Amino acid sequence: MPFSTLCQLYLDDKKEHSKLITYETKKNRVDKWLLPYFEKCSIDSISAADIRKWQADLKNSVNANDQPLSPGYMQNLVTELSIIFNFAVRFYGLSINPCRVAGNTVGQKQKSLNFWTKEEFDRFIDTFKHSDPYYTAFLILYYCGLRIGEFEALIAADIDTKENTITISKTYHLINGEGVVTSPKTAKANRTIIIPLFLSECIQRYKGMIYGITPETRLFMASHSSYAGQLESHTKAAGVKRIRLHDIRHPYVKSMTKKLILFFQTM
């Protein structure tokens, strides 16, 4: 079986059994980094040595910004290729996964938790005018621990400013240029959280500025790149260390983890 045929069978299977965003991510990896190298090879002819040569090529490759691929991204590609060969072993009679023999020569993801202290966030948020929609947006991201897709999917009905709660039941993705709302990342991601009174009042004021608002109105319509751009420029203005958009939620997550630990210790 040609490797290209195996990839198509694998992607067809993932399309049936995975979320669309997961399928699109896998298809992008296959089309850009796997097929150009292995497309015409038969799957039983690809050796561990071939895999190691491919990994060496990855280490000399660059991304769309002409930057070297990160170890984390290369590890994702190596893992994806190994999953495809496991698929062939399980369903199409391949005797061995050559990736298991080749091992991983590209490095591992660096798992570091980067976040702002409360003082750093205060310096950052003080660079916004209170009437700026991004002021409300970053307050929600910091104090509620939402992933950016969960935040972008919020509609007016999700926020109860009388009970001071936000309900997270969906996430927003941009797939092939089209906005798509799906269920959250995991089943546990469905949740209702209590928000501080000052944030509830801030959101209520923000809702009042949206013309023709209905319960189904998406509250924050800016693009992902717009939030990232605002984060970058206001980080510089505040003179605090750079973090990723995703990292804003880490203090909330750490705080909730500590509360859970204390709760179980008292049981």
DRENDO-1510 file (C-alpha; in Angstrom, 1 decimal, always signed):
<recs>
REC; n; res; u; v; w
REC; 1; MET; +0.0; +0.0; +0.0 .
REC; 2; PRO; +1.4; +3.5; -0.9 .
REC; 3; PHE; +1.9; +5.8; +2.1 .
REC; 4; SER; -0.4; +8.3; +0.4 .
REC; 5; THR; -3.2; +5.7; +0.4 .
REC; 6; LEU; -2.6; +4.9; +4.1 .
REC; 7; CYS; -2.8; +8.6; +4.9 .
REC; 8; GLN; -6.1; +9.0; +3.1 .
REC; 9; LEU; -7.6; +6.0; +5.0 .
REC; 10; TYR; -6.3; +7.4; +8.3 .
REC; 11; LEU; -7.7; +10.9; +7.6 .
REC; 12; ASP; -11.0; +9.5; +6.5 .
REC; 13; ASP; -11.2; +7.6; +9.8 .
REC; 14; LYS; -10.3; +10.7; +11.8 .
REC; 15; LYS; -12.9; +12.7; +10.0 .
REC; 16; GLU; -15.6; +10.3; +11.1 .
REC; 17; HIS; -14.5; +10.0; +14.7 .
REC; 18; SER; -12.8; +13.3; +15.7 .
REC; 19; LYS; -13.8; +16.9; +16.0 .
REC; 20; LEU; -13.4; +19.0; +12.9 .
REC; 21; ILE; -10.6; +21.0; +14.4 .
REC; 22; THR; -8.7; +17.9; +15.3 .
REC; 23; TYR; -9.2; +16.5; +11.8 .
REC; 24; GLU; -8.0; +19.7; +10.1 .
REC; 25; THR; -4.9; +19.9; +12.4 .
REC; 26; LYS; -4.0; +16.3; +11.4 .
REC; 27; LYS; -4.6; +16.9; +7.7 .
REC; 28; ASN; -2.4; +20.0; +7.8 .
REC; 29; ARG; +0.5; +18.0; +9.4 .
REC; 30; VAL; +0.1; +15.1; +6.9 .
REC; 31; ASP; -0.2; +17.4; +3.8 .
REC; 32; LYS; +2.7; +19.7; +4.7 .
REC; 33; TRP; +5.2; +17.5; +6.5 .
REC; 34; LEU; +4.6; +13.8; +5.9 .
REC; 35; LEU; +3.3; +13.3; +2.3 .
REC; 36; PRO; +6.1; +15.4; +0.6 .
REC; 37; TYR; +8.7; +13.0; +2.1 .
REC; 38; PHE; +6.9; +9.6; +2.1 .
REC; 39; GLU; +4.1; +9.9; -0.4 .
REC; 40; LYS; +5.4; +7.5; -3.1 .
REC; 41; CYS; +6.8; +4.9; -0.7 .
REC; 42; SER; +5.1; +1.7; +0.1 .
REC; 43; ILE; +4.4; +1.5; +3.8 .
REC; 44; ASP; +6.3; -1.8; +4.3 .
REC; 45; SER; +9.4; -0.3; +2.6 .
REC; 46; ILE; +9.8; +2.6; +5.0 .
REC; 47; SER; +12.5; +1.7; +7.5 .
REC; 48; ALA; +13.7; +3.2; +10.8 .
REC; 49; ALA; +16.6; +4.7; +9.0 .
REC; 50; ASP; +14.2; +6.5; +6.7 .
REC; 51; ILE; +12.4; +7.9; +9.7 .
REC; 52; ARG; +15.6; +9.2; +11.2 .
REC; 53; LYS; +16.6; +10.9; +7.9 .
REC; 54; TRP; +13.1; +12.6; +7.9 .
REC; 55; GLN; +13.6; +13.7; +11.5 .
REC; 56; ALA; +17.0; +15.2; +10.5 .
REC; 57; ASP; +15.3; +17.1; +7.7 .
REC; 58; LEU; +12.7; +18.5; +10.2 .
REC; 59; LYS; +15.5; +19.9; +12.3 .
REC; 60; ASN; +16.7; +21.9; +9.3 .
REC; 61; SER; +13.2; +23.0; +8.2 .
REC; 62; VAL; +11.6; +26.4; +8.8 .
REC; 63; ASN; +8.0; +27.5; +9.4 .
REC; 64; ALA; +5.9; +30.1; +7.6 .
REC; 65; ASN; +7.7; +32.8; +9.4 .
REC; 66; ASP; +11.1; +31.5; +8.3 .
REC; 67; GLN; +11.9; +30.4; +11.8 .
REC; 68; PRO; +13.2; +26.9; +12.8 .
REC; 69; LEU; +10.5; +24.4; +13.9 .
REC; 70; SER; +10.2; +24.3; +17.7 .
REC; 71; PRO; +11.0; +21.0; +19.4 .
REC; 72; GLY; +7.4; +20.8; +20.5 .
REC; 73; TYR; +6.0; +21.1; +17.0 .
REC; 74; MET; +8.5; +18.6; +15.6 .
REC; 75; GLN; +7.5; +16.2; +18.4 .
REC; 76; ASN; +3.9; +16.6; +17.3 .
REC; 77; LEU; +4.9; +15.6; +13.7 .
REC; 78; VAL; +6.9; +12.6; +14.9 .
REC; 79; THR; +4.0; +11.5; +17.1 .
REC; 80; GLU; +1.5; +11.9; +14.2 .
REC; 81; LEU; +3.6; +9.8; +11.9 .
REC; 82; SER; +3.9; +7.1; +14.6 .
REC; 83; ILE; +0.1; +7.1; +15.0 .
REC; 84; ILE; -0.4; +6.6; +11.3 .
REC; 85; PHE; +1.9; +3.6; +11.3 .
REC; 86; ASN; +0.1; +2.2; +14.4 .
REC; 87; PHE; -3.1; +2.6; +12.4 .
REC; 88; ALA; -1.6; +0.5; +9.6 .
REC; 89; VAL; -0.4; -2.1; +12.1 .
REC; 90; ARG; -3.8; -2.4; +13.7 .
REC; 91; PHE; -6.1; -2.3; +10.6 .
REC; 92; TYR; -4.0; -3.1; +7.5 .
REC; 93; GLY; -1.5; -5.8; +8.5 .
REC; 94; LEU; +1.7; -3.8; +8.8 .
REC; 95; SER; +4.1; -6.0; +10.8 .
REC; 96; ILE; +5.9; -3.3; +12.7 .
REC; 97; ASN; +5.8; +0.5; +13.3 .
REC; 98; PRO; +9.2; +1.8; +12.1 .
REC; 99; CYS; +8.9; +4.9; +14.3 .
REC; 100; ARG; +9.2; +2.8; +17.4 .
REC; 101; VAL; +12.5; +1.5; +16.2 .
REC; 102; ALA; +13.7; +4.9; +15.1 .
REC; 103; GLY; +12.9; +6.7; +18.3 .
REC; 104; ASN; +12.6; +10.5; +18.7 .
REC; 105; THR; +15.7; +12.5; +17.7 .
REC; 106; VAL; +14.0; +15.9; +17.5 .
REC; 107; GLY; +13.5; +16.6; +21.2 .
REC; 108; GLN; +10.6; +17.0; +23.6 .
REC; 109; LYS; +8.1; +19.7; +24.4 .
REC; 110; GLN; +9.3; +22.1; +27.1 .
REC; 111; LYS; +6.5; +22.1; +29.7 .
REC; 112; SER; +6.9; +25.4; +31.5 .
REC; 113; LEU; +4.2; +27.3; +33.3 .
REC; 114; ASN; +4.5; +30.9; +32.5 .
REC; 115; PHE; +2.1; +33.4; +34.0 .
REC; 116; TRP; +1.7; +36.9; +35.5 .
REC; 117; THR; +1.5; +37.7; +39.1 .
REC; 118; LYS; -1.6; +39.7; +40.2 .
REC; 119; GLU; +0.7; +42.8; +40.3 .
REC; 120; GLU; +1.9; +42.2; +36.8 .
REC; 121; PHE; -1.7; +41.8; +35.5 .
REC; 122; ASP; -2.8; +44.9; +37.3 .
REC; 123; ARG; +0.0; +46.9; +35.5 .
REC; 124; PHE; -1.1; +45.4; +32.2 .
REC; 125; ILE; -4.9; +46.0; +32.6 .
REC; 126; ASP; -4.3; +49.6; +33.8 .
REC; 127; THR; -3.0; +50.4; +30.3 .
REC; 128; PHE; -6.6; +50.0; +28.9 .
REC; 129; LYS; -9.4; +52.5; +29.1 .
REC; 130; HIS; -12.3; +51.0; +31.0 .
REC; 131; SER; -14.6; +51.7; +28.0 .
REC; 132; ASP; -12.3; +49.6; +25.7 .
REC; 133; PRO; -13.9; +46.2; +24.9 .
REC; 134; TYR; -10.4; +44.6; +25.3 .
REC; 135; TYR; -10.4; +45.8; +29.0 .
REC; 136; THR; -13.5; +43.6; +29.7 .
REC; 137; ALA; -12.1; +40.8; +27.5 .
REC; 138; PHE; -8.8; +40.5; +29.4 .
REC; 139; LEU; -10.5; +40.7; +32.8 .
REC; 140; ILE; -12.6; +37.7; +31.9 .
REC; 141; LEU; -9.6; +35.7; +30.6 .
REC; 142; TYR; -7.6; +36.4; +33.7 .
REC; 143; TYR; -10.3; +36.1; +36.5 .
REC; 144; CYS; -12.3; +33.2; +34.9 .
REC; 145; GLY; -9.5; +31.0; +33.5 .
REC; 146; LEU; -11.2; +30.5; +30.1 .
REC; 147; ARG; -9.4; +29.1; +27.1 .
REC; 148; ILE; -9.4; +31.6; +24.2 .
REC; 149; GLY; -11.8; +29.5; +22.2 .
REC; 150; GLU; -14.2; +29.2; +25.1 .
REC; 151; PHE; -14.0; +33.0; +25.6 .
REC; 152; GLU; -14.6; +33.7; +21.9 .
REC; 153; ALA; -17.7; +31.4; +21.9 .
REC; 154; LEU; -19.4; +33.3; +24.8 .
REC; 155; ILE; -22.9; +34.5; +24.0 .
REC; 156; ALA; -25.0; +36.9; +26.2 .
REC; 157; ALA; -27.1; +34.1; +27.6 .
REC; 158; ASP; -23.9; +32.4; +29.0 .
REC; 159; ILE; -23.3; +35.3; +31.5 .
REC; 160; ASP; -25.8; +35.8; +34.4 .
REC; 161; THR; -24.9; +39.1; +35.9 .
REC; 162; LYS; -27.6; +38.7; +38.6 .
REC; 163; GLU; -26.2; +35.4; +39.8 .
REC; 164; ASN; -22.6; +36.4; +39.0 .
REC; 165; THR; -21.9; +33.3; +36.9 .
REC; 166; ILE; -20.5; +32.3; +33.5 .
REC; 167; THR; -21.5; +29.0; +31.9 .
REC; 168; ILE; -18.9; +27.4; +29.5 .
REC; 169; SER; -20.5; +25.0; +27.1 .
REC; 170; LYS; -18.8; +25.5; +23.8 .
REC; 171; THR; -15.7; +26.6; +22.1 .
REC; 172; TYR; -15.0; +28.7; +18.9 .
REC; 173; HIS; -12.5; +27.8; +16.1 .
REC; 174; LEU; -11.6; +29.3; +12.8 .
REC; 175; ILE; -11.4; +26.5; +10.3 .
REC; 176; ASN; -10.5; +27.2; +6.7 .
REC; 177; GLY; -11.5; +30.8; +7.3 .
REC; 178; GLU; -14.9; +30.0; +8.7 .
REC; 179; GLY; -15.9; +30.4; +12.3 .
REC; 180; VAL; -17.1; +27.1; +13.8 .
REC; 181; VAL; -18.6; +26.6; +17.3 .
REC; 182; THR; -18.2; +23.1; +18.8 .
REC; 183; SER; -18.4; +21.4; +22.2 .
REC; 184; PRO; -15.5; +22.2; +24.6 .
REC; 185; LYS; -12.1; +20.5; +24.5 .
REC; 186; THR; -13.2; +17.9; +27.0 .
REC; 187; ALA; -16.4; +16.8; +28.8 .
REC; 188; LYS; -15.0; +18.3; +32.1 .
REC; 189; ALA; -14.6; +21.7; +30.3 .
REC; 190; ASN; -18.4; +22.1; +30.5 .
REC; 191; ARG; -18.8; +24.1; +33.7 .
REC; 192; THR; -20.3; +27.1; +35.4 .
REC; 193; ILE; -18.0; +29.4; +37.4 .
REC; 194; ILE; -18.7; +32.2; +39.9 .
REC; 195; ILE; -17.3; +35.5; +39.0 .
REC; 196; PRO; -16.3; +38.5; +41.2 .
REC; 197; LEU; -19.0; +41.2; +41.6 .
REC; 198; PHE; -16.8; +43.9; +40.0 .
REC; 199; LEU; -16.4; +41.7; +36.9 .
REC; 200; SER; -20.1; +41.1; +36.7 .
REC; 201; GLU; -20.8; +44.8; +36.8 .
REC; 202; CYS; -18.1; +45.4; +34.2 .
REC; 203; ILE; -19.7; +42.8; +31.9 .
REC; 204; GLN; -23.1; +44.3; +32.4 .
REC; 205; ARG; -21.8; +47.8; +31.3 .
REC; 206; TYR; -20.2; +46.1; +28.3 .
REC; 207; LYS; -23.4; +44.4; +27.3 .
REC; 208; GLY; -25.1; +47.8; +27.5 .
REC; 209; MET; -22.8; +49.1; +24.7 .
REC; 210; ILE; -23.8; +46.3; +22.2 .
REC; 211; TYR; -26.5; +47.5; +19.9 .
REC; 212; GLY; -29.4; +45.1; +19.4 .
REC; 213; ILE; -28.1; +42.5; +21.8 .
REC; 214; THR; -30.0; +39.3; +22.1 .
REC; 215; PRO; -29.4; +36.2; +24.3 .
REC; 216; GLU; -27.7; +34.6; +21.3 .
REC; 217; THR; -25.4; +37.5; +20.5 .
REC; 218; ARG; -21.7; +36.5; +20.6 .
REC; 219; LEU; -20.1; +39.1; +22.9 .
REC; 220; PHE; -16.6; +39.2; +21.7 .
REC; 221; MET; -16.2; +39.2; +17.9 .
REC; 222; ALA; -12.6; +40.2; +17.4 .
REC; 223; SER; -10.2; +37.8; +15.8 .
REC; 224; HIS; -7.8; +35.6; +17.8 .
REC; 225; SER; -4.9; +37.6; +16.2 .
REC; 226; SER; -6.5; +40.9; +17.5 .
REC; 227; TYR; -6.4; +39.7; +21.1 .
REC; 228; ALA; -2.8; +38.5; +20.6 .
REC; 229; GLY; -1.9; +41.9; +19.1 .
REC; 230; GLN; -3.5; +43.8; +22.0 .
REC; 231; LEU; -1.7; +41.5; +24.4 .
REC; 232; GLU; +1.7; +42.3; +22.8 .
REC; 233; SER; +1.3; +46.0; +22.6 .
REC; 234; HIS; -0.1; +46.5; +26.1 .
REC; 235; THR; +2.5; +44.2; +27.6 .
REC; 236; LYS; +5.1; +46.5; +26.2 .
REC; 237; ALA; +3.3; +49.6; +27.5 .
REC; 238; ALA; +3.0; +48.0; +31.0 .
REC; 239; GLY; +6.6; +46.9; +31.0 .
REC; 240; VAL; +5.8; +43.4; +32.1 .
REC; 241; LYS; +7.2; +40.1; +30.8 .
REC; 242; ARG; +5.8; +38.6; +27.6 .
REC; 243; ILE; +3.4; +35.7; +27.9 .
REC; 244; ARG; +1.2; +33.8; +25.5 .
REC; 245; LEU; -2.5; +34.5; +25.2 .
REC; 246; HIS; -3.2; +31.0; +26.6 .
REC; 247; ASP; -0.9; +31.8; +29.7 .
REC; 248; ILE; -3.3; +34.4; +31.0 .
REC; 249; ARG; -5.5; +31.7; +32.4 .
REC; 250; HIS; -2.8; +30.0; +34.4 .
REC; 251; PRO; -3.1; +31.9; +37.7 .
REC; 252; TYR; -6.8; +31.0; +37.8 .
REC; 253; VAL; -6.0; +27.3; +37.1 .
REC; 254; LYS; -3.3; +27.3; +39.8 .
REC; 255; SER; -5.6; +28.9; +42.3 .
REC; 256; MET; -8.4; +26.4; +41.7 .
REC; 257; THR; -5.9; +23.5; +41.9 .
REC; 258; LYS; -4.7; +24.7; +45.3 .
REC; 259; LYS; -8.3; +25.1; +46.5 .
REC; 260; LEU; -9.1; +21.5; +45.4 .
REC; 261; ILE; -6.0; +20.2; +47.2 .
REC; 262; LEU; -7.0; +22.0; +50.4 .
REC; 263; PHE; -10.6; +20.7; +50.1 .
REC; 264; PHE; -9.5; +17.1; +49.8 .
REC; 265; GLN; -7.0; +17.5; +52.7 .
REC; 266; THR; -9.9; +18.5; +55.0 .
REC; 267; MET; -12.1; +15.6; +54.1 .
</recs>
